[in-house]
Amino acid sequence: MDGAAVECALMALEKWFYDEVENGRSISRWVQYIYAHAESLAFAGVLVSVGLKYPALFAGELQPLLGNFHIYECQLSWSLNELHEAWRISLAGQGQPTIRLAAEWHRMPHRRLALRDIAPWLMLQDQGTLEYLSARSIEWSKRLEKAGQDRDALELFLARFDPENYIQTPQPDGQVLVEMRVPAHLQAKIKDAQEEGQLKMLSLTLASRARQYLSGEHTLQPQEVSAFAAQIKRLANWQASAEDRHQAQYRINSLAGGIAVLVVQHRGWLSQDPELEEWCMRTLRELKPGENSEYDTPVSALDSTAESFLGEAGVALLLEGTEESVLRMAFEGVTGFYYGSTLQTMWRAYLLREQLGEKFAELANIVVFWSALRRAAIRESGYHADRTLLAKYKETLFRRYVAGKLKRGPRSVAHGGNTGAAAGRENLPQVNVGRREARERSAAKGDAPAAR
């Protein structure tokens, strides 16, 4: 079954559980059936979400979920993704009705709660839950012997389930204020763990926020720009683990996106802080958009890549000058590995076309010529062509761009094909797509090879 179909089925099941509880009908029979037959952690995710919406169920049929150590870690990741709306990444290119429905679902308040925070609260409210979690904590504590480098995190987790770590203070209105008192030796460790977690989530979500600002979906208000810039600098001062390539790429995407927002939409504000402005320009020049990956595809729907952000920033900076580094940024966006990068970069150029003047025509000509050269690169590689091969085909076109040879009026696609082949002769194997196709058709029919 297709992954999207499975996801829809699970969401339908979760919604059905909500409706059953809302209408006062017991779900015990179906919960027990899942316990007995389910073989996927996804069902635990459904049941935990139901419990977070109706916490009293954790004192009954859903209580076994509170006793599974691994569920807490998985659910924390889910809740953080909901809180920072990382799910929006997968909605790139979807229509507004679909996005609206997804937002209504993911933004339900209980989906942003962390089970590790709710369980201790239930423990202090219900004696049965207290007894159950106390017994489970004894079992969990046995993990400390083999925890290794994860010992600090495990100690912090166990501290949440020790009733002695909570102070309950009656309030004038009859309610009770519950505060957690963390053991002194864990205080600093909590701070460090929280900081690391926040930075990881910032690296994952800042790029998506930047795209929302650049697309006009949301607006970064003038009074928010300073705090936004501080987040970019904070992320720049942090490095992902060397083993985590994906996290490192998220960080690069977010840095490029954040700076692009400042350059494209808040250039006046940025120019008032020369030190920050110089740092932004230097960082733009030094950022490397991405590396080859077996999972890369040019047709990716992701619209928050470093490549596209750098292209947009480069186009905006063309309004101020034609330094080679600026030309390179704009050029790399137009000729990006992802087709979406070409779209985003040229859309920014279109919005600025009156201010860009003939520079806009140059960028349009690059698109025409690149369409021919990229096709040649694809034919050489037999697939979409990786970044290394594309870079070889790009270089001649970039030299012509820097030399001002693309300024003459709009070029046709046919012209681009002919010129693309000619450009290839400067430092590439000769490319003439039409002649090559004729030879291949002739060979397929068993004819003698066409003369060159």
C-alpha positions as CSV (number, residue, x, y, z in Angstrom):
1,M,0.0,0.0,0.0
2,D,1.2,3.5,-0.8
3,G,2.7,5.5,2.1
4,A,0.2,8.3,1.7
5,A,-2.7,5.8,1.7
6,V,-1.4,4.3,5.0
7,E,-1.1,7.8,6.5
8,C,-4.6,8.7,5.5
9,A,-6.0,5.4,7.0
10,L,-4.2,6.1,10.3
11,M,-5.6,9.6,10.4
12,A,-9.1,8.3,9.7
13,L,-8.8,5.8,12.5
14,E,-7.6,8.5,14.9
15,K,-10.5,10.8,13.9
16,W,-13.0,7.9,14.4
17,F,-11.6,7.3,17.9
18,Y,-12.2,11.0,18.7
19,D,-15.8,10.8,17.5
20,E,-16.4,7.7,19.5
21,V,-15.2,9.2,22.7
22,E,-17.0,12.5,22.0
23,N,-20.2,10.6,21.7
24,G,-19.7,8.7,25.0
25,R,-19.0,5.3,23.4
26,S,-16.3,3.0,24.8
27,I,-13.2,2.4,22.7
28,S,-11.9,-0.4,25.0
29,R,-12.7,-3.2,22.6
30,W,-10.9,-1.6,19.7
31,V,-7.9,-0.6,21.9
32,Q,-7.5,-4.2,23.1
33,Y,-7.7,-5.4,19.5
34,I,-4.9,-3.1,18.5
35,Y,-2.8,-4.3,21.5
36,A,-3.4,-7.9,20.4
37,H,-2.8,-7.5,16.6
38,A,-0.9,-4.4,15.7
39,E,2.7,-4.8,14.7
40,S,3.5,-1.1,13.9
41,L,4.5,1.7,16.2
42,A,2.2,3.9,14.1
43,F,-0.8,2.5,16.0
44,A,0.8,3.6,19.3
45,G,1.1,7.1,17.8
46,V,-2.7,7.0,17.1
47,L,-3.5,5.8,20.6
48,V,-1.2,8.3,22.3
49,S,-2.8,11.2,20.4
50,V,-6.2,10.0,21.5
51,G,-5.0,9.8,25.1
52,L,-3.5,13.4,24.9
53,K,-6.9,14.6,23.8
54,Y,-8.7,12.7,26.5
55,P,-6.1,12.2,29.3
56,A,-8.5,10.3,31.6
57,L,-8.1,7.3,29.2
58,F,-4.4,7.0,30.3
59,A,-5.8,6.0,33.7
60,G,-7.7,3.2,32.0
61,E,-7.4,1.3,28.8
62,L,-4.5,3.4,27.5
63,Q,-2.4,3.1,30.6
64,P,0.0,0.5,29.1
65,L,1.3,3.1,26.8
66,L,2.6,5.1,29.7
67,G,4.8,2.1,30.7
68,N,6.7,1.9,27.4
69,F,10.0,3.7,27.7
70,H,10.6,4.1,24.0
71,I,7.2,5.7,23.3
72,Y,8.1,8.8,25.2
73,E,11.1,9.5,23.0
74,C,9.2,8.9,19.8
75,Q,6.3,11.0,20.9
76,L,8.5,13.9,21.9
77,S,9.8,14.0,18.4
78,W,6.3,14.0,17.0
79,S,5.1,16.8,19.3
80,L,8.1,19.0,18.5
81,N,7.5,18.5,14.8
82,E,3.9,19.6,15.3
83,L,4.9,22.6,17.5
84,H,7.3,23.9,14.9
85,E,5.1,22.8,12.0
86,A,7.8,20.8,10.3
87,W,5.0,19.0,8.5
88,R,4.6,22.0,6.2
89,I,7.7,20.9,4.4
90,S,5.8,17.9,2.8
91,L,3.0,20.2,1.7
92,A,5.2,22.2,-0.8
93,G,3.3,22.6,-4.0
94,Q,-0.1,21.5,-2.6
95,G,-3.2,23.6,-3.1
96,Q,-4.6,25.9,-0.4
97,P,-7.6,23.6,0.4
98,T,-5.2,20.7,1.1
99,I,-2.9,23.0,3.2
100,R,-5.9,24.3,5.2
101,L,-7.2,20.8,6.0
102,A,-3.7,19.7,7.1
103,A,-3.2,22.8,9.2
104,E,-6.5,22.2,11.0
105,W,-5.5,18.7,11.8
106,H,-1.9,19.3,12.9
107,R,-2.7,22.4,14.9
108,M,-5.1,20.7,17.3
109,P,-3.7,21.8,20.7
110,H,-3.2,18.3,22.1
111,R,-1.0,17.3,19.2
112,R,1.6,19.7,20.5
113,L,1.7,18.3,24.1
114,A,4.6,16.1,25.2
115,L,3.6,12.8,26.8
116,R,6.6,13.0,29.2
117,D,5.0,16.2,30.6
118,I,1.4,14.8,30.8
119,A,2.3,11.5,32.4
120,P,3.8,13.0,35.6
121,W,0.8,15.3,35.9
122,L,-1.5,12.3,35.8
123,M,0.7,10.5,38.3
124,L,0.1,13.2,40.8
125,Q,-3.6,13.2,40.2
126,D,-4.4,9.5,40.1
127,Q,-3.2,6.9,42.7
128,G,-3.5,4.0,40.2
129,T,-1.3,5.9,37.7
130,L,1.2,6.7,40.5
131,E,1.5,3.1,41.5
132,Y,1.9,1.9,37.9
133,L,4.5,4.5,36.9
134,S,6.4,4.0,40.1
135,A,6.8,0.3,39.3
136,R,7.8,1.1,35.7
137,S,10.4,3.7,36.9
138,I,12.1,0.9,38.9
139,E,12.4,-1.1,35.7
140,W,13.6,1.9,33.7
141,S,16.3,2.7,36.2
142,K,18.0,-0.6,35.5
143,R,19.0,1.0,32.1
144,L,21.4,3.3,33.9
145,E,23.9,0.5,34.2
146,K,24.4,0.4,30.5
147,A,23.4,3.9,29.5
148,G,26.8,5.1,28.5
149,Q,26.8,8.6,27.0
150,D,23.0,8.6,27.3
151,R,23.1,8.5,31.1
152,D,22.4,12.2,31.6
153,A,19.3,12.1,29.4
154,L,18.0,9.0,31.2
155,E,18.6,10.5,34.6
156,L,16.6,13.6,33.5
157,F,13.8,11.3,32.2
158,L,13.6,9.3,35.5
159,A,13.6,12.5,37.6
160,R,10.2,13.3,36.0
161,F,8.7,10.2,37.5
162,D,9.9,10.7,41.1
163,P,7.1,12.2,43.2
164,E,9.7,13.6,45.6
165,N,10.8,16.0,42.9
166,Y,7.5,17.9,42.9
167,I,6.3,20.6,45.2
168,Q,2.5,21.1,45.5
169,T,1.4,24.5,46.7
170,P,-2.4,25.2,47.4
171,Q,-3.6,28.4,45.7
172,P,-6.2,30.9,47.0
173,D,-8.7,29.8,44.3
174,G,-8.6,26.3,45.6
175,Q,-6.3,24.9,42.8
176,V,-2.9,23.4,43.5
177,L,0.3,24.7,41.8
178,V,2.6,21.8,40.9
179,E,6.3,22.7,40.4
180,M,9.1,20.3,39.6
181,R,12.3,20.6,41.6
182,V,15.1,19.1,39.7
183,P,18.1,17.6,41.6
184,A,21.0,20.1,41.7
185,H,23.4,17.9,39.8
186,L,20.9,17.8,36.9
187,Q,20.2,21.5,36.6
188,A,23.1,22.4,34.2
189,K,22.5,19.2,32.2
190,I,18.9,20.2,31.6
191,K,19.9,23.6,30.3
192,D,22.5,22.1,27.9
193,A,20.0,19.5,26.6
194,Q,17.3,22.1,26.1
195,E,19.7,24.3,24.2
196,E,20.8,21.5,21.9
197,G,17.2,20.5,21.3
198,Q,16.1,24.0,20.5
199,L,19.0,24.5,18.0
200,K,18.2,21.2,16.2
201,M,14.6,22.2,15.8
202,L,15.6,25.7,14.7
203,S,17.8,24.2,12.0
204,L,14.9,22.1,10.8
205,T,12.2,24.8,10.8
206,L,13.8,28.1,10.0
207,A,14.1,27.4,6.3
208,S,10.3,26.7,6.1
209,R,9.6,29.9,7.9
210,A,11.9,31.8,5.5
211,R,10.0,30.4,2.6
212,Q,6.7,31.5,4.1
213,Y,8.1,35.1,4.4
214,L,9.6,35.2,0.9
215,S,6.4,33.8,-0.7
216,G,4.2,36.3,1.1
217,E,2.3,33.7,3.0
218,H,3.4,35.3,6.3
219,T,5.0,38.7,7.0
220,L,8.0,39.3,9.2
221,Q,7.0,42.5,11.0
222,P,9.6,45.3,11.5
223,Q,9.6,44.8,15.2
224,E,10.4,41.1,14.8
225,V,13.4,41.5,12.4
226,S,16.0,41.9,15.1
227,A,15.0,38.8,17.0
228,F,14.9,36.9,13.7
229,A,18.4,38.0,12.8
230,A,19.5,36.9,16.3
231,Q,18.1,33.4,15.6
232,I,20.2,33.2,12.4
233,K,23.4,34.2,14.2
234,R,22.6,31.7,17.0
235,L,22.2,28.9,14.5
236,A,25.4,29.9,12.7
237,N,27.3,29.5,15.9
238,W,26.1,25.9,16.3
239,Q,27.3,22.9,14.4
240,A,25.5,19.6,13.8
241,S,27.2,16.4,14.6
242,A,29.7,15.4,11.9
243,E,27.8,12.0,11.6
244,D,24.5,13.7,11.0
245,R,24.6,14.8,7.4
246,H,20.9,15.5,7.2
247,Q,20.9,17.8,10.2
248,A,23.9,19.7,8.8
249,Q,22.0,20.2,5.5
250,Y,18.9,21.5,7.4
251,R,21.2,24.0,9.1
252,I,22.6,25.2,5.8
253,N,19.1,25.5,4.3
254,S,18.0,27.5,7.3
255,L,21.0,29.9,7.3
256,A,20.6,30.6,3.6
257,G,16.8,31.1,4.0
258,G,17.1,33.4,7.0
259,I,19.8,35.6,5.4
260,A,17.8,35.7,2.1
261,V,14.8,37.1,4.0
262,L,17.0,39.9,5.4
263,V,18.5,40.7,2.0
264,V,15.4,40.5,-0.1
265,Q,12.8,41.9,2.3
266,H,14.6,43.9,4.9
267,R,17.6,45.4,3.1
268,G,17.2,48.8,4.6
269,W,17.2,47.5,8.1
270,L,20.2,45.3,7.4
271,S,22.2,48.2,5.9
272,Q,21.9,50.1,9.2
273,D,24.0,47.4,10.9
274,P,27.3,47.3,8.9
275,E,28.8,44.5,11.0
276,L,25.8,42.2,10.6
277,E,25.5,43.2,6.9
278,E,29.1,42.2,6.3
279,W,28.6,38.9,8.1
280,C,25.5,38.1,6.0
281,M,27.3,38.8,2.7
282,R,30.3,36.8,3.8
283,T,28.1,33.9,4.9
284,L,26.2,33.9,1.6
285,R,29.5,33.6,-0.3
286,E,30.8,30.8,1.9
287,L,27.6,28.6,2.1
288,K,27.7,25.4,0.0
289,P,24.2,24.5,-1.0
290,G,24.4,20.7,-1.0
291,E,26.3,17.5,-1.8
292,N,25.5,14.6,-4.0
293,S,23.1,12.1,-2.5
294,E,21.5,8.9,-3.9
295,Y,18.2,10.3,-2.6
296,D,18.5,13.6,-4.5
297,T,16.1,14.3,-7.4
298,P,15.8,17.5,-9.4
299,V,12.0,17.2,-9.3
300,S,11.9,17.4,-5.5
301,A,8.9,19.4,-4.3
302,L,10.9,20.9,-1.5
303,D,11.0,24.7,-1.9
304,S,13.2,25.6,1.0
305,T,16.7,24.6,-0.2
306,A,19.8,26.6,0.3
307,E,20.2,26.6,-3.5
308,S,17.0,28.4,-4.1
309,F,17.5,30.9,-1.2
310,L,21.0,31.8,-2.4
311,G,19.6,32.3,-5.9
312,E,16.9,34.7,-4.6
313,A,19.4,36.6,-2.5
314,G,21.7,36.9,-5.5
315,V,19.0,38.3,-7.7
316,A,18.1,40.9,-5.1
317,L,21.8,41.9,-4.8
318,L,22.0,42.4,-8.6
319,L,20.2,45.6,-7.9
320,E,23.3,46.9,-6.1
321,G,26.1,45.7,-8.3
322,T,27.6,43.0,-10.5
323,E,30.4,41.6,-8.4
324,E,31.3,38.1,-9.6
325,S,30.2,36.6,-6.3
326,V,26.7,38.1,-6.7
327,L,26.5,37.0,-10.3
328,R,27.5,33.5,-9.2
329,M,24.7,33.3,-6.6
330,A,22.0,34.4,-9.1
331,F,23.5,32.1,-11.8
332,E,23.6,29.1,-9.5
333,G,20.0,29.6,-8.5
334,V,18.8,29.8,-12.1
335,T,20.9,26.8,-13.1
336,G,20.2,24.9,-9.9
337,F,20.2,21.2,-9.4
338,Y,16.6,21.3,-8.4
339,Y,14.1,22.6,-10.9
340,G,12.4,24.3,-8.1
341,S,15.5,26.5,-7.6
342,T,15.1,27.8,-11.1
343,L,11.5,28.5,-10.5
344,Q,12.1,30.4,-7.2
345,T,15.0,32.3,-8.5
346,M,13.3,33.4,-11.7
347,W,10.1,34.3,-9.8
348,R,12.1,36.6,-7.6
349,A,13.7,38.1,-10.8
350,Y,10.3,38.5,-12.3
351,L,9.0,40.5,-9.3
352,L,12.1,42.7,-9.6
353,R,12.1,42.9,-13.4
354,E,11.6,46.6,-13.7
355,Q,14.4,47.5,-11.3
356,L,16.7,44.8,-12.9
357,G,16.2,46.1,-16.5
358,E,18.5,44.2,-18.9
359,K,19.8,42.1,-16.1
360,F,16.4,40.3,-16.1
361,A,16.8,39.6,-19.8
362,E,20.2,38.1,-19.1
363,L,18.7,35.8,-16.5
364,A,16.0,34.7,-18.9
365,N,18.6,34.0,-21.5
366,I,20.5,31.8,-19.0
367,V,17.4,29.8,-18.6
368,V,17.1,29.2,-22.3
369,F,20.7,28.2,-22.8
370,W,20.7,26.1,-19.6
371,S,17.7,24.1,-20.8
372,A,19.8,22.9,-23.8
373,L,23.0,22.3,-21.8
374,R,21.2,20.5,-19.0
375,R,19.6,18.2,-21.6
376,A,23.0,17.4,-22.9
377,A,24.3,16.6,-19.4
378,I,21.3,14.3,-18.8
379,R,22.0,12.5,-22.1
380,E,25.6,12.0,-21.1
381,S,24.8,10.6,-17.6
382,G,21.8,8.6,-18.7
383,Y,19.7,10.0,-15.8
384,H,19.1,13.4,-14.2
385,A,22.8,14.2,-13.9
386,D,24.5,14.7,-10.6
387,R,25.9,18.1,-9.4
388,T,29.5,17.3,-10.4
389,L,28.5,16.7,-14.0
390,L,26.1,19.7,-14.1
391,A,28.9,22.0,-12.8
392,K,31.1,21.0,-15.8
393,Y,28.3,22.0,-18.2
394,K,27.6,25.2,-16.3
395,E,31.1,26.8,-16.3
396,T,31.2,27.9,-20.0
397,L,27.8,29.5,-19.7
398,F,28.8,31.3,-16.5
399,R,31.9,32.7,-18.2
400,R,29.7,34.1,-21.0
401,Y,27.4,35.6,-18.4
402,V,30.3,37.3,-16.6
403,A,31.7,38.6,-19.9
404,G,28.3,40.2,-20.7
405,K,27.7,38.0,-23.8
406,L,24.1,37.2,-22.8
407,K,22.8,40.8,-22.9
408,R,21.4,40.8,-26.4
409,G,17.5,40.5,-26.5
410,P,15.5,37.4,-25.5
411,R,16.7,34.2,-27.1
412,S,14.5,31.4,-28.5
413,V,14.7,27.9,-27.3
414,A,16.0,26.8,-30.7
415,H,18.7,29.5,-30.5
416,G,19.5,28.2,-27.0
417,G,19.9,24.7,-28.3
418,N,22.3,25.8,-31.1
419,T,24.3,28.1,-28.8
420,G,24.3,25.5,-26.1
421,A,26.0,23.1,-28.4
422,A,28.5,25.7,-29.5
423,A,29.2,26.6,-25.9
424,G,29.8,23.0,-25.1
425,R,32.6,22.9,-27.7
426,E,34.7,25.3,-25.7
427,N,35.5,22.8,-22.9
428,L,33.0,20.0,-23.3
429,P,32.5,17.0,-25.7
430,Q,30.6,18.4,-28.7
431,V,26.9,18.2,-28.2
432,N,24.4,18.3,-31.0
433,V,21.3,16.7,-29.8
434,G,19.5,16.6,-33.1
435,R,22.4,14.9,-35.0
436,R,22.9,12.5,-32.1
437,E,19.3,11.4,-32.1
438,A,19.4,10.9,-35.9
439,R,22.4,8.6,-35.5
440,E,20.6,6.6,-32.8
441,R,17.5,6.2,-34.9
442,S,19.6,5.1,-37.9
443,A,21.5,2.6,-35.8
444,A,18.2,1.2,-34.4
445,K,17.0,0.5,-38.0
446,G,20.2,-1.2,-38.9
447,D,21.5,1.5,-41.3
448,A,25.1,2.5,-41.6
449,P,26.1,5.3,-39.1
450,A,25.4,8.8,-40.4
451,A,28.5,10.7,-41.4
452,R,29.7,13.4,-39.0
